[in-house]
């Protein structure tokens, strides 16, 4: 009778062996999203230092739709494309305009936002448009690596171009009267004008229409197709409308009052 448990041993070994052969559920690889957390209300940090803003919420919802956790990789704007090309990030969501020049080195998703280049002018500037700034003696500030920088470098032949690393530095040049204008996007131009009405004025009608899109590595068609499907379904479900209400409600109402179409 004491030998009976020995007859159970082979069955037990077989059971344990079979159990070890069942593959454990794999943890999905995180979706690493590159963005510069210095562009509120789109890319920024909250009071606790955590990533927040429109693009952060969009990246989080995209990752959720792909069944993957998200990691936000804070990267200087002019370092985002190199980070994407070298595989440090999976994609870029950082208020990045899809341009023909950038498309030489990376791919883009379908557009998810429309905007345009505008002008923040010093208060006493007589300029009525971008053409009035292309003159000797005029100083135009731009943020390095942006489409404003690209536009000024290729189109403004006579003005002096001040290339700065930060948006705040470019705004300061205008508020202090050291620069005649700052070329930047419509939303930021509006916000910077609101904060500095005593020293600046804004021309909010875009002189160059632009579209923001998600940046991806060349040839990653599978991920791009998934991102495009997400953007389509997200728009249909009112996701972009909700982002606008959550982060941009005041600006949304003001743009409507001024007669400008909203961008999301």
Secondary structure, DSSP 8 states (H G I E B T S, - for coil): -TTHHHHHHHHHHHHHHHHHHS--------EEEEE-S-BTTTBEE-TTS-EESHHHHHHHHHHHHTT--EEEEE--GGGHHHHHHTTS-SEE-SS-B--TTGGGTSEE-S--EEEEEEEEEETT----SGGGG-STT-EEEEETTSHHHHHHHHH-SSSEEEEES-HHHHHHHHHTTSSSEEEEEHHHHHHHHHHTTTTEEEEEEEEEEEEE--EE-TT-HHHHHHHHHHHHHHHHTTHHHHHHHHH-HHHHHHHHHHT-----
